[in-house]
Amino acid sequence: MELPTSLCRYNQSMRVPAKQAIATAAAPAAIGPYSQAVRIGDLLYTSGQIALDPSTGQLVEGGIEAQTRQVLENLKAVLEAGGTGREHVIKTLVFLKSMTDFPAMNAIYEEYLAPPGTVAPARSTVEAARLPKDALVEIEVIALVP
């Protein structure tokens, strides 16, 4: 589906691919007016994921390691629903409640998104004063859809 040419701001002859909402029951449902991910053309933009167990809707227990693992499993499910996978992630944004958790988060992040022999995604990591549901970590990604 394409947007009408009249909606293109800069070049009236340019055709822009339509946005497609991506949703899966294998990751926590959106709890507000947003999509789990949006695909436009060959790019998939995920919303930030926190460590909610999709079956219970509750934050997982076990500290930064358990939360990071759940976040990355949630993202894996959203990526798969969008027709791509972890190997196609090109950019990530990580929010941490405390930068003291960076080494533990980074070790698990590496397992999922930057294993040896692969090109790691570009990444920004910031400390956030407070995350939804008092989570310790939130991650969002941008990925290519092959």
The first five atom37 places (N, CA, C, CB, O) and aatype in JSON, in Angstrom:
{
  "aatype": [12, 6, 10, 14, 16, 15, 10, 4, 1, 18, 2, 5, 15, 12, 1, 19, 14, 0, 11, 5, 0, 9, 0, 16, 0, 0, 0, 14, 0, 0, 9, 7, 14, 18, 15, 5, 0, 19, 1, 9, 7, 3, 10, 10, 18, 16, 15, 7, 5, 9, 0, 10, 3, 14, 15, 16, 7, 5, 10, 19, 6, 7, 7, 9, 6, 0, 5, 16, 1, 5, 19, 10, 6, 2, 10, 11, 0, 19, 10, 6, 0, 7, 7, 16, 7, 1, 6, 8, 19, 9, 11, 16, 10, 19, 13, 10, 11, 15, 12, 16, 3, 13, 14, 0, 12, 2, 0, 9, 18, 6, 6, 18, 10, 0, 14, 14, 7, 16, 19, 0, 14, 0, 1, 15, 16, 19, 6, 0, 0, 1, 10, 14, 11, 3, 0, 10, 19, 6, 9, 6, 19, 9, 0, 10, 19, 14],
  "atom_mask": [
    [1, 1, 1, 1, 1],
    [1, 1, 1, 1, 1],
    [1, 1, 1, 1, 1],
    [1, 1, 1, 1, 1],
    [1, 1, 1, 1, 1],
    [1, 1, 1, 1, 1],
    [1, 1, 1, 1, 1],
    [1, 1, 1, 1, 1],
    [1, 1, 1, 1, 1],
    [1, 1, 1, 1, 1],
    [1, 1, 1, 1, 1],
    [1, 1, 1, 1, 1],
    [1, 1, 1, 1, 1],
    [1, 1, 1, 1, 1],
    [1, 1, 1, 1, 1],
    [1, 1, 1, 1, 1],
    [1, 1, 1, 1, 1],
    [1, 1, 1, 1, 1],
    [1, 1, 1, 1, 1],
    [1, 1, 1, 1, 1],
    [1, 1, 1, 1, 1],
    [1, 1, 1, 1, 1],
    [1, 1, 1, 1, 1],
    [1, 1, 1, 1, 1],
    [1, 1, 1, 1, 1],
    [1, 1, 1, 1, 1],
    [1, 1, 1, 1, 1],
    [1, 1, 1, 1, 1],
    [1, 1, 1, 1, 1],
    [1, 1, 1, 1, 1],
    [1, 1, 1, 1, 1],
    [1, 1, 1, 0, 1],
    [1, 1, 1, 1, 1],
    [1, 1, 1, 1, 1],
    [1, 1, 1, 1, 1],
    [1, 1, 1, 1, 1],
    [1, 1, 1, 1, 1],
    [1, 1, 1, 1, 1],
    [1, 1, 1, 1, 1],
    [1, 1, 1, 1, 1],
    [1, 1, 1, 0, 1],
    [1, 1, 1, 1, 1],
    [1, 1, 1, 1, 1],
    [1, 1, 1, 1, 1],
    [1, 1, 1, 1, 1],
    [1, 1, 1, 1, 1],
    [1, 1, 1, 1, 1],
    [1, 1, 1, 0, 1],
    [1, 1, 1, 1, 1],
    [1, 1, 1, 1, 1],
    [1, 1, 1, 1, 1],
    [1, 1, 1, 1, 1],
    [1, 1, 1, 1, 1],
    [1, 1, 1, 1, 1],
    [1, 1, 1, 1, 1],
    [1, 1, 1, 1, 1],
    [1, 1, 1, 0, 1],
    [1, 1, 1, 1, 1],
    [1, 1, 1, 1, 1],
    [1, 1, 1, 1, 1],
    [1, 1, 1, 1, 1],
    [1, 1, 1, 0, 1],
    [1, 1, 1, 0, 1],
    [1, 1, 1, 1, 1],
    [1, 1, 1, 1, 1],
    [1, 1, 1, 1, 1],
    [1, 1, 1, 1, 1],
    [1, 1, 1, 1, 1],
    [1, 1, 1, 1, 1],
    [1, 1, 1, 1, 1],
    [1, 1, 1, 1, 1],
    [1, 1, 1, 1, 1],
    [1, 1, 1, 1, 1],
    [1, 1, 1, 1, 1],
    [1, 1, 1, 1, 1],
    [1, 1, 1, 1, 1],
    [1, 1, 1, 1, 1],
    [1, 1, 1, 1, 1],
    [1, 1, 1, 1, 1],
    [1, 1, 1, 1, 1],
    [1, 1, 1, 1, 1],
    [1, 1, 1, 0, 1],
    [1, 1, 1, 0, 1],
    [1, 1, 1, 1, 1],
    [1, 1, 1, 0, 1],
    [1, 1, 1, 1, 1],
    [1, 1, 1, 1, 1],
    [1, 1, 1, 1, 1],
    [1, 1, 1, 1, 1],
    [1, 1, 1, 1, 1],
    [1, 1, 1, 1, 1],
    [1, 1, 1, 1, 1],
    [1, 1, 1, 1, 1],
    [1, 1, 1, 1, 1],
    [1, 1, 1, 1, 1],
    [1, 1, 1, 1, 1],
    [1, 1, 1, 1, 1],
    [1, 1, 1, 1, 1],
    [1, 1, 1, 1, 1],
    [1, 1, 1, 1, 1],
    [1, 1, 1, 1, 1],
    [1, 1, 1, 1, 1],
    [1, 1, 1, 1, 1],
    [1, 1, 1, 1, 1],
    [1, 1, 1, 1, 1],
    [1, 1, 1, 1, 1],
    [1, 1, 1, 1, 1],
    [1, 1, 1, 1, 1],
    [1, 1, 1, 1, 1],
    [1, 1, 1, 1, 1],
    [1, 1, 1, 1, 1],
    [1, 1, 1, 1, 1],
    [1, 1, 1, 1, 1],
    [1, 1, 1, 1, 1],
    [1, 1, 1, 1, 1],
    [1, 1, 1, 1, 1],
    [1, 1, 1, 0, 1],
    [1, 1, 1, 1, 1],
    [1, 1, 1, 1, 1],
    [1, 1, 1, 1, 1],
    [1, 1, 1, 1, 1],
    [1, 1, 1, 1, 1],
    [1, 1, 1, 1, 1],
    [1, 1, 1, 1, 1],
    [1, 1, 1, 1, 1],
    [1, 1, 1, 1, 1],
    [1, 1, 1, 1, 1],
    [1, 1, 1, 1, 1],
    [1, 1, 1, 1, 1],
    [1, 1, 1, 1, 1],
    [1, 1, 1, 1, 1],
    [1, 1, 1, 1, 1],
    [1, 1, 1, 1, 1],
    [1, 1, 1, 1, 1],
    [1, 1, 1, 1, 1],
    [1, 1, 1, 1, 1],
    [1, 1, 1, 1, 1],
    [1, 1, 1, 1, 1],
    [1, 1, 1, 1, 1],
    [1, 1, 1, 1, 1],
    [1, 1, 1, 1, 1],
    [1, 1, 1, 1, 1],
    [1, 1, 1, 1, 1],
    [1, 1, 1, 1, 1],
    [1, 1, 1, 1, 1],
    [1, 1, 1, 1, 1]
  ],
  "atom_positions": [
    [[0.84, -1.17, 0.0], [0.0, 0.0, 0.0], [0.89, 1.24, 0.0], [-0.96, -0.01, 1.21], [1.87, 1.29, 0.74]],
    [[0.57, 2.23, -0.81], [1.38, 3.44, -0.91], [0.58, 4.65, -0.46], [1.9, 3.64, -2.34], [-0.65, 4.67, -0.57]],
    [[1.27, 5.66, 0.04], [0.64, 6.91, 0.41], [0.32, 7.69, -0.85], [1.53, 7.73, 1.37], [1.05, 7.59, -1.83]],
    [[-0.74, 8.48, -0.84], [-1.03, 9.33, -1.99], [0.12, 10.29, -2.25], [-2.34, 10.11, -1.78], [0.74, 10.79, -1.31]],
    [[0.39, 10.54, -3.5], [1.49, 11.43, -3.88], [1.33, 12.8, -3.22], [1.55, 11.59, -5.41], [2.32, 13.44, -2.88]],
    [[0.11, 13.25, -3.04], [-0.13, 14.58, -2.47], [0.36, 14.69, -1.03], [-1.61, 14.9, -2.52], [0.51, 15.81, -0.53]],
    [[0.61, 13.57, -0.35], [1.09, 13.61, 1.03], [2.6, 13.75, 1.13], [0.65, 12.38, 1.75], [3.12, 13.94, 2.23]],
    [[3.31, 13.66, 0.03], [4.77, 13.81, 0.06], [5.1, 15.29, 0.12], [5.44, 13.14, -1.18], [4.68, 16.05, -0.76]],
    [[5.86, 15.72, 1.13], [6.12, 17.14, 1.36], [7.12, 17.74, 0.39], [6.61, 17.34, 2.74], [6.96, 18.88, -0.03]],
    [[8.15, 17.0, 0.03], [9.26, 17.61, -0.7], [9.24, 17.38, -2.2], [10.53, 17.1, -0.16], [9.72, 18.22, -2.96]],
    [[8.7, 16.28, -2.63], [8.75, 15.94, -4.05], [7.42, 15.3, -4.4], [9.96, 15.0, -4.39], [7.18, 14.15, -4.05]],
    [[6.59, 16.02, -5.07], [5.25, 15.53, -5.36], [5.24, 14.26, -6.21], [4.46, 16.6, -6.06], [4.23, 13.56, -6.25]],
    [[6.36, 13.95, -6.89], [6.39, 12.74, -7.7], [6.95, 11.54, -6.93], [7.22, 12.99, -8.95], [6.94, 10.42, -7.45]],
    [[7.43, 11.76, -5.7], [8.02, 10.68, -4.92], [6.92, 9.8, -4.32], [8.92, 11.26, -3.81], [5.9, 10.3, -3.84]],
    [[7.13, 8.5, -4.35], [6.2, 7.55, -3.74], [6.82, 7.03, -2.46], [5.84, 6.38, -4.72], [7.95, 6.53, -2.48]],
    [[6.11, 7.13, -1.36], [6.6, 6.7, -0.06], [5.83, 5.46, 0.35], [6.45, 7.84, 1.0], [4.6, 5.46, 0.31]],
    [[6.52, 4.39, 0.75], [5.81, 3.19, 1.18], [4.99, 3.47, 2.44], [6.79, 2.04, 1.43], [5.39, 4.27, 3.28]],
    [[3.87, 2.81, 2.55], [2.99, 2.98, 3.69], [3.58, 2.33, 4.94], [1.61, 2.4, 3.4], [4.37, 1.38, 4.85]],
    [[3.2, 2.86, 6.08], [3.59, 2.25, 7.35], [2.73, 1.02, 7.59], [3.46, 3.27, 8.52], [1.53, 1.0, 7.29]],
    [[3.36, 0.0, 8.15], [2.66, -1.23, 8.49], [2.92, -1.53, 9.96], [3.11, -2.42, 7.58], [4.07, -1.67, 10.37]],
    [[1.86, -1.63, 10.75], [2.0, -1.98, 12.17], [2.33, -3.46, 12.28], [0.7, -1.64, 12.96], [1.77, -4.3, 11.58]],
    [[3.26, -3.78, 13.18], [3.66, -5.17, 13.44], [3.24, -5.5, 14.87], [5.21, -5.38, 13.24], [3.5, -4.73, 15.79]],
    [[2.6, -6.64, 15.04], [2.18, -7.07, 16.38], [2.3, -8.58, 16.48], [0.73, -6.6, 16.69], [2.07, -9.3, 15.51]],
    [[2.66, -9.05, 17.67], [2.74, -10.48, 17.93], [2.37, -10.75, 19.38], [4.16, -11.02, 17.62], [2.69, -9.96, 20.27]],
    [[1.69, -11.85, 19.61], [1.36, -12.27, 20.98], [2.59, -12.84, 21.69], [0.23, -13.31, 20.96], [2.55, -13.06, 22.9]],
    [[3.68, -13.08, 20.96], [4.9, -13.64, 21.55], [5.72, -12.57, 22.28], [5.74, -14.29, 20.47], [6.75, -12.88, 22.87]],
    [[5.26, -11.32, 22.25], [5.9, -10.22, 22.99], [4.78, -9.47, 23.71], [6.72, -9.26, 22.03], [3.62, -9.58, 23.33]],
    [[5.13, -8.72, 24.75], [4.09, -7.99, 25.48], [3.31, -7.06, 24.56], [4.71, -7.19, 26.62], [3.88, -6.39, 23.7]],
    [[2.0, -7.03, 24.76], [1.14, -6.15, 23.97], [1.45, -4.69, 24.29], [-0.35, -6.45, 24.24], [1.86, -4.37, 25.4]],
    [[1.26, -3.83, 23.31], [1.42, -2.4, 23.54], [0.39, -1.96, 24.58], [1.25, -1.59, 22.21], [-0.78, -2.36, 24.52]],
    [[0.82, -1.14, 25.52], [-0.08, -0.71, 26.59], [-0.5, 0.75, 26.43], [0.59, -0.91, 27.95], [-0.9, 1.4, 27.39]],
    [[-0.42, 1.24, 25.23], [-0.8, 2.61, 24.93], [-0.99, 2.77, 23.43], [0.0, 0.0, 0.0], [-1.05, 1.79, 22.7]],
    [[-1.09, 4.01, 22.99], [-1.32, 4.27, 21.56], [-0.03, 4.19, 20.75], [-1.96, 5.63, 21.38], [0.43, 5.19, 20.2]],
    [[0.53, 3.0, 20.69], [1.74, 2.77, 19.89], [1.74, 1.33, 19.41], [3.02, 3.08, 20.71], [0.97, 0.5, 19.89]],
    [[2.61, 1.04, 18.46], [2.75, -0.3, 17.89], [3.97, -0.97, 18.48], [2.85, -0.24, 16.35], [4.91, -0.3, 18.89]],
    [[3.97, -2.3, 18.54], [5.17, -3.02, 18.95], [6.31, -2.7, 17.99], [4.91, -4.54, 18.99], [7.47, -2.6, 18.4]],
    [[5.98, -2.54, 16.73], [6.96, -2.14, 15.71], [6.2, -1.58, 14.52], [7.86, -3.35, 15.27], [5.0, -1.8, 14.35]],
    [[6.93, -0.84, 13.71], [6.39, -0.3, 12.46], [7.39, -0.61, 11.36], [6.12, 1.24, 12.57], [8.59, -0.37, 11.49]],
    [[6.85, -1.16, 10.27], [7.68, -1.42, 9.1], [7.33, -0.4, 8.04], [7.47, -2.87, 8.56], [6.17, -0.12, 7.76]],
    [[8.39, 0.16, 7.45], [8.22, 1.04, 6.31], [9.31, 0.68, 5.31], [8.28, 2.57, 6.72], [10.5, 0.84, 5.59]],
    [[8.9, 0.19, 4.16], [9.86, -0.29, 3.17], [10.65, -1.46, 3.73], [0.0, 0.0, 0.0], [10.08, -2.43, 4.23]],
    [[11.97, -1.37, 3.64], [12.85, -2.45, 4.11], [13.39, -2.21, 5.51], [14.0, -2.62, 3.15], [14.38, -2.83, 5.91]],
    [[12.75, -1.32, 6.27], [13.2, -1.04, 7.64], [12.11, -1.36, 8.65], [13.64, 0.41, 7.77], [10.93, -1.12, 8.39]],
    [[12.51, -1.89, 9.79], [11.6, -2.17, 10.88], [12.09, -1.39, 12.1], [11.53, -3.71, 11.19], [13.24, -1.51, 12.5]],
    [[11.2, -0.61, 12.68], [11.49, 0.2, 13.86], [10.68, -0.38, 15.02], [11.15, 1.72, 13.63], [9.45, -0.38, 14.97]],
    [[11.35, -0.87, 16.06], [10.61, -1.41, 17.2], [10.42, -0.33, 18.25], [11.34, -2.63, 17.81], [11.2, 0.61, 18.37]],
    [[9.35, -0.5, 19.0], [9.19, 0.3, 20.21], [10.12, -0.26, 21.26], [7.7, 0.3, 20.71], [10.58, -1.4, 21.15]],
    [[10.39, 0.52, 22.28], [11.22, 0.02, 23.36], [10.54, -1.14, 24.07], [0.0, 0.0, 0.0], [9.33, -1.11, 24.32]],
    [[11.32, -2.15, 24.38], [10.82, -3.31, 25.12], [11.43, -3.29, 26.51], [11.15, -4.64, 24.38], [12.63, -3.07, 26.68]],
    [[10.58, -3.54, 27.5], [11.07, -3.78, 28.85], [10.86, -5.26, 29.14], [10.34, -2.87, 29.9], [10.32, -5.99, 28.31]],
    [[11.27, -5.7, 30.31], [11.32, -7.14, 30.62], [9.98, -7.68, 31.1], [12.37, -7.41, 31.66], [9.9, -8.29, 32.17]],
    [[8.94, -7.46, 30.31], [7.64, -8.03, 30.65], [7.54, -9.43, 30.07], [6.49, -7.14, 30.13], [7.89, -9.67, 28.92]],
    [[7.05, -10.34, 30.89], [6.76, -11.7, 30.42], [5.48, -11.61, 29.61], [6.62, -12.73, 31.62], [4.45, -11.2, 30.14]],
    [[5.51, -11.98, 28.32], [4.31, -11.83, 27.49], [3.12, -12.65, 27.97], [4.62, -12.2, 26.08], [1.98, -12.3, 27.68]],
    [[3.37, -13.73, 28.69], [2.25, -14.58, 29.14], [1.56, -14.03, 30.39], [2.74, -15.99, 29.41], [0.39, -14.31, 30.63]],
    [[2.29, -13.26, 31.19], [1.71, -12.74, 32.44], [1.57, -11.22, 32.45], [2.55, -13.17, 33.61], [0.76, -10.68, 33.21]],
    [[2.33, -10.54, 31.63], [2.33, -9.09, 31.65], [3.1, -8.51, 32.82], [0.0, 0.0, 0.0], [3.07, -7.3, 33.05]],
    [[3.79, -9.36, 33.56], [4.54, -8.92, 34.74], [6.02, -8.79, 34.42], [4.33, -9.9, 35.91], [6.55, -9.5, 33.56]],
    [[6.68, -7.87, 35.13], [8.12, -7.69, 35.01], [8.81, -8.93, 35.57], [8.59, -6.4, 35.74], [8.48, -9.39, 36.66]],
    [[9.78, -9.47, 34.82], [10.5, -10.66, 35.31], [11.38, -10.29, 36.48], [11.34, -11.29, 34.17], [11.86, -9.16, 36.59]],
    [[11.6, -11.23, 37.36], [12.46, -11.04, 38.51], [13.85, -11.58, 38.18], [11.89, -11.75, 39.78], [14.02, -12.34, 37.23]],
    [[14.84, -11.17, 38.97], [16.16, -11.73, 38.8], [17.24, -10.73, 38.46], [0.0, 0.0, 0.0], [18.36, -11.13, 38.17]],
    [[16.94, -9.45, 38.49], [17.97, -8.44, 38.28], [18.22, -8.13, 36.81], [0.0, 0.0, 0.0], [17.45, -8.51, 35.93]],
    [[19.31, -7.42, 36.58], [19.61, -6.9, 35.24], [19.84, -8.01, 34.23], [20.84, -6.01, 35.28], [19.45, -7.86, 33.07]],
    [[20.45, -9.11, 34.63], [20.7, -10.2, 33.67], [19.37, -10.79, 33.18], [21.56, -11.3, 34.32], [19.17, -10.94, 31.97]],
    [[18.48, -11.12, 34.09], [17.19, -11.7, 33.71], [16.36, -10.71, 32.91], [16.42, -12.15, 34.96], [15.7, -11.1, 31.94]],
    [[16.39, -9.45, 33.3], [15.61, -8.45, 32.57], [16.17, -8.22, 31.17], [15.59, -7.13, 33.34], [15.4, -8.12, 30.21]],
    [[17.48, -8.15, 31.03], [18.07, -7.96, 29.7], [17.73, -9.13, 28.79], [19.59, -7.78, 29.8], [17.39, -8.94, 27.62]],
    [[17.83, -10.33, 29.31], [17.51, -11.52, 28.52], [16.05, -11.48, 28.05], [17.78, -12.81, 29.33], [15.77, -11.78, 26.89]],
    [[15.11, -11.11, 28.95], [13.69, -11.05, 28.57], [13.45, -9.96, 27.55], [12.82, -10.82, 29.81], [12.69, -10.16, 26.6]],
    [[14.07, -8.81, 27.72], [13.94, -7.72, 26.74], [14.37, -8.21, 25.36], [14.78, -6.49, 27.15], [13.67, -7.97, 24.37]],
    [[15.5, -8.89, 25.3], [16.02, -9.35, 24.01], [15.18, -10.48, 23.42], [17.45, -9.81, 24.16], [15.08, -10.59, 22.2]],
    [[14.58, -11.31, 24.25], [13.64, -12.32, 23.75], [12.38, -11.65, 23.19], [13.26, -13.31, 24.88], [11.86, -12.06, 22.16]],
    [[11.9, -10.61, 23.88], [10.74, -9.87, 23.38], [11.06, -9.23, 22.03], [10.31, -8.79, 24.4], [10.26, -9.3, 21.1]],
    [[12.23, -8.62, 21.93], [12.63, -8.01, 20.67], [12.78, -9.04, 19.57], [13.93, -7.24, 20.84], [12.4, -8.8, 18.42]],
    [[13.33, -10.19, 19.9], [13.47, -11.28, 18.92], [12.1, -11.65, 18.35], [14.13, -12.52, 19.57], [11.97, -11.84, 17.15]],
    [[11.09, -11.74, 19.21], [9.73, -12.09, 18.75], [9.15, -11.01, 17.85], [8.81, -12.31, 19.96], [8.52, -11.32, 16.84]],
    [[9.37, -9.75, 18.2], [8.86, -8.65, 17.38], [9.58, -8.61, 16.03], [9.03, -7.29, 18.11], [8.95, -8.42, 14.99]],
    [[10.9, -8.8, 16.05], [11.65, -8.84, 14.8], [11.15, -9.96, 13.89], [13.14, -9.03, 15.07], [10.95, -9.74, 12.69]],
    [[10.94, -11.15, 14.45], [10.44, -12.27, 13.65], [9.06, -11.97, 13.08], [10.4, -13.56, 14.49], [8.78, -12.3, 11.93]],
    [[8.19, -11.34, 13.88], [6.86, -10.98, 13.38], [6.95, -9.97, 12.25], [6.01, -10.41, 14.52], [6.07, -9.92, 11.38]],
    [[8.01, -9.17, 12.25], [8.21, -8.18, 11.2], [8.98, -8.7, 10.0], [0.0, 0.0, 0.0], [9.27, -7.94, 9.07]],
    [[9.31, -10.0, 10.0], [9.96, -10.6, 8.85], [11.47, -10.48, 8.83], [0.0, 0.0, 0.0], [12.09, -10.57, 7.77]],
    [[12.07, -10.27, 9.99], [13.52, -10.13, 10.06], [14.05, -10.85, 11.29], [13.93, -8.65, 10.08], [13.33, -11.61, 11.93]],
    [[15.31, -10.62, 11.62], [15.9, -11.29, 12.77], [17.01, -10.44, 13.37], [0.0, 0.0, 0.0], [17.36, -9.38, 12.86]],
    [[17.55, -10.94, 14.46], [18.6, -10.22, 15.2], [19.81, -9.91, 14.33], [19.04, -11.03, 16.4], [20.45, -8.87, 14.51]],
    [[20.14, -10.78, 13.39], [21.32, -10.57, 12.55], [21.17, -9.38, 11.62], [21.59, -11.82, 11.73], [22.15, -8.94, 11.01]],
    [[19.95, -8.84, 11.49], [19.71, -7.7, 10.61], [19.53, -6.39, 11.36], [18.49, -7.97, 9.77], [19.19, -5.37, 10.76]],
    [[19.76, -6.41, 12.68], [19.65, -5.18, 13.47], [20.83, -4.26, 13.13], [19.61, -5.49, 15.0], [21.98, -4.69, 13.15]],
    [[20.51, -3.0, 12.82], [21.55, -2.05, 12.43], [21.78, -0.95, 13.46], [21.19, -1.42, 11.11], [22.83, -0.32, 13.46]],
    [[20.82, -0.72, 14.35], [20.95, 0.34, 15.36], [20.13, -0.04, 16.58], [20.49, 1.73, 14.81], [19.02, -0.55, 16.46]],
    [[20.69, 0.21, 17.76], [19.96, -0.01, 19.01], [20.07, 1.22, 19.89], [20.49, -1.26, 19.74], [21.01, 2.0, 19.79]],
    [[19.09, 1.36, 20.76], [19.11, 2.38, 21.79], [18.77, 1.68, 23.1], [18.11, 3.55, 21.48], [17.7, 1.09, 23.23]],
    [[19.69, 1.75, 24.05], [19.54, 1.07, 25.34], [19.36, 2.12, 26.43], [20.77, 0.16, 25.65], [20.14, 3.06, 26.52]],
    [[18.33, 1.95, 27.24], [18.09, 2.79, 28.4], [18.35, 1.94, 29.64], [16.63, 3.37, 28.41], [17.78, 0.86, 29.78]],
    [[19.2, 2.41, 30.52], [19.48, 1.71, 31.77], [19.06, 2.59, 32.94], [20.99, 1.36, 31.88], [19.23, 3.8, 32.93]],
    [[18.49, 1.95, 33.96], [18.16, 2.68, 35.18], [19.44, 3.14, 35.86], [17.33, 1.81, 36.15], [19.48, 4.22, 36.45]],
    [[20.49, 2.33, 35.77], [21.78, 2.68, 36.37], [22.91, 2.2, 35.46], [21.92, 2.06, 37.78], [22.92, 1.05, 35.03]],
    [[23.84, 3.09, 35.18], [24.98, 2.71, 34.35], [25.88, 1.68, 35.03], [25.8, 3.94, 33.98], [26.72, 1.07, 34.37]],
    [[25.72, 1.48, 36.32], [26.48, 0.42, 36.98], [26.07, -0.96, 36.46], [26.29, 0.49, 38.51], [26.81, -1.93, 36.62]],
    [[24.88, -1.04, 35.84], [24.41, -2.31, 35.25], [24.95, -2.53, 33.84], [22.89, -2.33, 35.22], [24.68, -3.58, 33.24]],
    [[25.72, -1.57, 33.3], [26.19, -1.67, 31.93], [26.97, -2.96, 31.65], [27.04, -0.49, 31.6], [26.66, -3.63, 30.67]],
    [[27.96, -3.34, 32.46], [28.72, -4.56, 32.12], [27.85, -5.82, 32.04], [29.81, -4.77, 33.15], [28.03, -6.63, 31.14]],
    [[26.93, -5.98, 32.97], [26.07, -7.17, 32.96], [25.12, -7.14, 31.76], [25.25, -7.26, 34.27], [24.94, -8.16, 31.1]],
    [[24.53, -5.98, 31.48], [23.66, -5.86, 30.31], [24.45, -6.13, 29.04], [23.01, -4.46, 30.25], [23.98, -6.84, 28.15]],
    [[25.64, -5.57, 28.95], [26.46, -5.66, 27.75], [26.84, -7.1, 27.42], [27.72, -4.82, 27.92], [26.88, -7.48, 26.25]],
    [[27.11, -7.91, 28.44], [27.48, -9.31, 28.21], [26.33, -10.07, 27.55], [27.88, -9.99, 29.53], [26.55, -10.86, 26.63]],
    [[25.12, -9.85, 28.01], [23.96, -10.54, 27.43], [23.6, -9.95, 26.07], [22.74, -10.45, 28.38], [23.25, -10.68, 25.15]],
    [[23.69, -8.63, 25.94], [23.48, -7.95, 24.66], [24.4, -8.56, 23.6], [23.73, -6.43, 24.79], [23.97, -8.82, 22.48]],
    [[25.66, -8.77, 23.97], [26.63, -9.33, 23.02], [26.19, -10.72, 22.54], [28.02, -9.41, 23.66], [26.32, -11.02, 21.35]],
    [[25.7, -11.56, 23.43], [25.22, -12.9, 23.04], [24.15, -12.81, 21.96], [24.66, -13.64, 24.27], [24.17, -13.58, 20.99]],
    [[23.22, -11.87, 22.12], [22.07, -11.76, 21.23], [22.35, -10.96, 19.96], [20.92, -11.14, 21.96], [21.92, -11.35, 18.87]],
    [[23.07, -9.85, 20.09], [23.16, -8.91, 18.98], [24.57, -8.69, 18.42], [22.63, -7.61, 19.41], [24.72, -8.07, 17.37]],
    [[25.58, -9.19, 19.11], [26.95, -8.95, 18.62], [27.86, -10.13, 18.91], [27.52, -7.68, 19.26], [28.94, -9.95, 19.47]],
    [[27.43, -11.34, 18.54], [28.32, -12.48, 18.79], [29.61, -12.36, 17.98], [27.61, -13.8, 18.46], [29.63, -11.68, 16.96]],
    [[30.67, -13.01, 18.43], [31.94, -12.94, 17.71], [31.76, -13.3, 16.23], [32.96, -13.88, 18.34], [31.02, -14.21, 15.88]],
    [[32.46, -12.56, 15.38], [32.41, -12.82, 13.95], [31.3, -12.1, 13.22], [0.0, 0.0, 0.0], [31.17, -12.24, 12.0]],
    [[30.49, -11.31, 13.94], [29.42, -10.56, 13.29], [29.71, -9.07, 13.38], [28.05, -10.88, 13.93], [30.55, -8.64, 14.17]],
    [[29.01, -8.3, 12.56], [29.1, -6.84, 12.65], [28.07, -6.4, 13.67], [28.86, -6.16, 11.24], [26.87, -6.58, 13.48]],
    [[28.54, -5.82, 14.76], [27.64, -5.36, 15.81], [26.85, -4.14, 15.32], [28.43, -5.01, 17.1], [27.36, -3.34, 14.54]],
    [[25.6, -4.01, 15.78], [24.84, -2.82, 15.4], [25.45, -1.56, 16.02], [23.37, -2.97, 15.84], [26.16, -1.63, 17.02]],
    [[25.17, -0.43, 15.41], [25.48, 0.84, 16.06], [24.61, 0.92, 17.31], [25.22, 2.08, 15.09], [23.51, 0.37, 17.34]],
    [[25.11, 1.59, 18.36], [24.35, 1.59, 19.61], [24.58, 2.89, 20.37], [24.74, 0.39, 20.49], [25.67, 3.45, 20.37]],
    [[23.52, 3.33, 21.02], [23.6, 4.39, 22.02], [23.07, 3.8, 23.32], [22.78, 5.69, 21.59], [22.11, 3.03, 23.3]],
    [[23.7, 4.16, 24.44], [23.25, 3.71, 25.75], [23.18, 4.92, 26.66], [24.19, 2.6, 26.34], [24.14, 5.68, 26.77]],
    [[22.04, 5.09, 27.31], [21.86, 6.22, 28.22], [21.28, 5.75, 29.54], [20.95, 7.28, 27.58], [20.59, 4.74, 29.61]],
    [[21.58, 6.49, 30.58], [20.97, 6.23, 31.88], [19.69, 7.05, 31.96], [21.95, 6.59, 33.05], [19.68, 8.24, 31.66]],
    [[18.61, 6.4, 32.37], [17.31, 7.06, 32.48], [16.9, 7.09, 33.95], [16.24, 6.33, 31.62], [17.09, 6.1, 34.67]],
    [[16.35, 8.19, 34.39], [15.96, 8.33, 35.79], [14.93, 7.28, 36.2], [15.41, 9.73, 36.04], [14.98, 6.75, 37.31]],
    [[13.99, 6.99, 35.3], [12.96, 6.0, 35.62], [12.4, 5.43, 34.32], [11.82, 6.62, 36.49], [12.1, 6.17, 33.38]],
    [[12.27, 4.11, 34.29], [11.71, 3.42, 33.13], [10.32, 2.91, 33.48], [12.63, 2.25, 32.69], [9.99, 2.8, 34.66]],
    [[9.5, 2.59, 32.47], [8.16, 2.07, 32.75], [8.21, 0.86, 33.7], [7.46, 1.67, 31.44], [9.09, 0.0, 33.59]],
    [[7.27, 0.82, 34.62], [7.15, -0.27, 35.6], [8.41, -0.45, 36.43], [6.82, -1.56, 34.89], [8.64, -1.53, 36.99]],
    [[9.22, 0.6, 36.52], [10.48, 0.57, 37.26], [11.45, -0.5, 36.75], [10.21, 0.33, 38.74], [12.23, -1.07, 37.51]],
    [[11.38, -0.76, 35.45], [12.3, -1.72, 34.82], [13.73, -1.22, 34.95], [11.94, -1.94, 33.33], [13.97, -0.03, 35.15]],
    [[14.67, -2.15, 34.85], [16.09, -1.82, 34.93], [16.69, -1.51, 33.56], [16.86, -2.96, 35.57], [17.71, -0.84, 33.47]],
    [[16.03, -2.0, 32.48], [16.56, -1.83, 31.13], [15.4, -1.77, 30.13], [17.55, -2.97, 30.77], [14.38, -2.44, 30.3]],
    [[15.58, -0.97, 29.1], [14.66, -0.91, 27.96], [15.52, -0.79, 26.72], [13.65, 0.29, 28.09], [16.51, -0.05, 26.7]],
    [[15.14, -1.53, 25.68], [15.91, -1.5, 24.43], [14.95, -1.38, 23.25], [16.8, -2.77, 24.28], [13.89, -2.02, 23.22]],
    [[15.33, -0.54, 22.29], [14.62, -0.48, 21.01], [15.62, -0.69, 19.9], [13.87, 0.89, 20.84], [16.81, -0.42, 20.08]],
    [[15.16, -1.16, 18.74], [16.07, -1.44, 17.64], [15.49, -0.97, 16.31], [16.39, -2.93, 17.58], [14.28, -0.78, 16.16]],
    [[16.38, -0.81, 15.35], [16.04, -0.62, 13.95], [16.71, -1.75, 13.2], [16.49, 0.8, 13.41], [17.89, -2.03, 13.42]],
    [[15.96, -2.41, 12.32], [16.5, -3.55, 11.59], [16.12, -3.48, 10.11], [16.01, -4.87, 12.2], [15.08, -2.94, 9.74]],
    [[17.0, -4.05, 9.29], [16.67, -4.25, 7.88], [15.75, -5.45, 7.74], [17.96, -4.45, 7.03], [15.88, -6.42, 8.49]],
    [[14.84, -5.39, 6.8], [13.98, -6.53, 6.48], [14.44, -7.04, 5.12], [12.43, -6.13, 6.47], [14.25, -6.38, 4.1]],
    [[15.07, -8.23, 5.1], [15.62, -8.73, 3.83], [14.55, -9.06, 2.81], [16.47, -9.96, 4.08], [14.87, -9.49, 1.69]]
  ]
}
